């Protein structure tokens, strides 16, 4: 889809900034009081962990693709395979 991990990290940081901005705006412009401002700030602020989690998942996928292409290029040259011709596992990546 073309979405990169860095985009999700920026969206998470923007969500934190937007949360603070919405809180201040709601608190000063609306006559509903601090309770409504708190709800708006919390609502927007809850998006940040989701964006950061998506960024981490995308980064893991990007790293996996980089490792796969690197292993395929090097295995073509024969530098990654062991004595039996197998490519070693990259567990956890």
C-alpha positions in Angstrom: 0.0 0.0 0.0 3.0 2.3 0.2 2.7 3.1 3.9 6.1 3.2 5.6 6.8 2.8 9.3 8.2 6.4 9.5 4.8 7.6 8.4 3.1 5.8 11.3 5.6 7.2 13.8 5.0 10.7 12.5 1.2 10.1 12.8 1.7 9.0 16.4 3.7 12.1 17.3 1.1 14.3 15.4 -1.7 12.6 17.5 0.0 13.6 20.7 0.4 17.2 19.5 -3.2 17.2 18.2 -4.4 15.9 21.6 -2.8 18.8 23.4 -4.0 21.4 20.8 -7.6 20.0 20.9 -7.6 20.1 24.7 -6.5 23.8 24.8 -8.9 24.7 22.1 -11.8 23.0 23.6 -11.0 24.4 27.1 -10.8 27.9 25.9 -13.5 28.1 23.1 -16.3 25.9 24.5 -18.3 26.7 27.6 -18.8 23.1 28.5 -15.8 23.2 30.9 -12.7 21.1 31.5 -14.6 17.8 31.4 -15.4 18.0 27.7 -11.8 19.2 27.0 -10.4 16.2 28.8 -12.6 13.9 26.8 -11.5 15.4 23.5 -7.8 15.3 24.5 -8.0 11.7 25.7 -10.0 10.6 22.6 -7.3 12.0 20.2 -4.5 10.9 22.5 -5.6 7.3 22.3 -4.7 7.1 18.7 -1.0 7.5 19.4 -0.3 4.0 20.7 -2.1 2.5 17.7 0.0 4.5 15.3 3.2 3.5 17.1 2.2 -0.2 17.2 1.5 0.0 13.4 4.8 1.6 12.9 6.6 -1.1 14.8 4.8 -3.8 12.8 5.6 -2.1 9.5 9.3 -1.7 10.5 9.5 -5.4 11.3 8.0 -6.2 7.9 10.4 -3.8 6.2 13.4 -5.4 8.0 12.2 -8.9 7.1 12.0 -7.8 3.4 15.5 -6.3 3.6 16.9 -9.4 5.2 15.2 -11.7 2.6 16.5 -9.7 -0.3 20.0 -9.6 1.3 20.0 -13.3 1.9 18.7 -14.1 -1.6 21.5 -12.0 -3.1 24.2 -13.5 -0.9 22.9 -17.0 -1.2 23.1 -16.6 -5.0 26.8 -16.0 -4.5 27.0 -18.9 -2.1 28.2 -16.9 1.0 25.2 -17.6 3.3 24.6 -21.4 2.8 26.1 -23.9 5.2 27.8 -27.2 4.3 24.5 -28.7 3.4 23.4 -25.8 1.2 20.8 -24.5 3.7 20.3 -20.8 4.5 20.4 -20.0 8.2 17.3 -18.9 10.0 16.9 -15.3 11.2 14.6 -16.0 14.2 12.9 -13.0 15.7 13.3 -10.8 12.6 
